[in-house]
Structure formats: structure tokens, C-alpha cells
């Protein structure tokens, strides 16, 4: 998905399953913002600590989005 499509779908999904492994922080942020207020953002395979995995704390906390995931690394 390109960034414009992600922006147009912002806040439309109750559950977002993240299986992405990209190094573009804007894509990660846009993907997190797909989650609707009160929704769940599920990360399948949290990247290792060496990876720069941006969390959009401002958006996630203001919209009371639950973040959960697995530790199985990709």
C-alpha cells in the first residue's frame, strides 16, 4: 500500500494485524493509524531491538488503542 491509501483509511479498522517488515518509519506510523479509536493493533513478530521500530505513542494513547503482539521475531 502506498502512503496516500494508508492516509485515506486512517482510523477505519477495529483490529489491525501488522505483519510488516519494512524500514520506512512513515509506513509503520501510517499503518498504526489505520486502527480505529478503541481498537487493537496486533504486531505479529516484533522486530529485534536493533531494528528501529517507531511507535506512534501520541496517536495510540489519545485514541485508547490496545497494542499487543508476539515475540516471535521475523
RODO-2510 file (C-alpha; in nm, 4 decimals, decimal comma):
residues 74
     n   res          X          Y          Z
     1     x     0,0000     0,0000     0,0000
     2     x     0,1209     0,3471    -0,0702
     3     x     0,1164     0,6265     0,1876
     4     x    -0,1789     0,8082     0,0279
     5     x    -0,4000     0,4987     0,0519
     6     x    -0,2965     0,4429     0,4126
     7     x    -0,3767     0,8060     0,4969
     8     x    -0,7233     0,7800     0,3380
     9     x    -0,8062     0,4725     0,5508
    10     x    -0,6847     0,6192     0,8815
    11     x    -0,8963     0,5111     1,1804
    12     x    -1,1220     0,2748     0,9829
    13     x    -1,0313    -0,0655     1,1309
    14     x    -1,1169    -0,2099     1,4734
    15     x    -0,8305    -0,4611     1,4504
    16     x    -0,5094    -0,4130     1,2552
    17     x    -0,2693    -0,7068     1,2206
    18     x     0,0851    -0,5901     1,1495
    19     x     0,2971    -0,8466     0,9653
    20     x     0,5111    -0,5770     0,8029
    21     x     0,8859    -0,5785     0,7999
    22     x     0,9874    -0,2557     0,6301
    23     x     1,2382     0,0066     0,7308
    24     x     1,0232     0,3041     0,6294
    25     x     0,9123     0,4677     0,9541
    26     x     0,6386     0,6637     0,7735
    27     x     0,4791     0,3368     0,6553
    28     x     0,4869     0,1961     1,0112
    29     x     0,3291     0,5120     1,1507
    30     x     0,0631     0,5207     0,8788
    31     x    -0,0115     0,1515     0,9380
    32     x    -0,0628     0,2094     1,3106
    33     x    -0,3008     0,4933     1,2320
    34     x    -0,5314     0,2539     1,0451
    35     x    -0,6569     0,1411     1,3865
    36     x    -0,9875     0,2938     1,4959
    37     x    -1,0252     0,4572     1,8384
    38     x    -1,0652     0,1830     2,0996
    39     x    -0,9282    -0,0747     1,8558
    40     x    -0,6465    -0,3261     1,8741
    41     x    -0,3113    -0,3029     1,6981
    42     x    -0,1614    -0,6546     1,6863
    43     x     0,2037    -0,6968     1,5919
    44     x     0,2960    -1,0443     1,4696
    45     x     0,6683    -1,0922     1,5186
    46     x     0,8046    -0,7875     1,7000
    47     x     1,1338    -0,6823     1,5375
    48     x     1,4563    -0,7216     1,7342
    49     x     1,5850    -0,4376     1,9495
    50     x     1,8376    -0,3461     1,6788
    51     x     1,5560    -0,2531     1,4403
    52     x     1,4221     0,0993     1,4610
    53     x     1,0533     0,0209     1,5155
    54     x     0,8655     0,3506     1,5507
    55     x     0,5634     0,3541     1,7779
    56     x     0,3151     0,6392     1,7311
    57     x     0,2565     0,6834     2,1041
    58     x     0,0652     1,0067     2,0574
    59     x    -0,1977     0,8576     1,8231
    60     x    -0,2220     0,5230     2,0041
    61     x    -0,2645     0,6711     2,3524
    62     x    -0,5014     0,9531     2,2556
    63     x    -0,7285     0,7020     2,0813
    64     x    -0,7027     0,4383     2,3571
    65     x    -0,5730     0,1757     2,1172
    66     x    -0,4566    -0,1522     2,2694
    67     x    -0,1209    -0,2739     2,1398
    68     x    -0,0346    -0,6418     2,1664
    69     x     0,1873    -0,8847     1,9847
    70     x     0,4134    -1,1835     1,9750
    71     x     0,7831    -1,2017     2,0439
    72     x     0,8463    -1,4443     1,7580
    73     x     1,0950    -1,2467     1,5535
    74     x     1,0785    -1,2399     1,1761
***
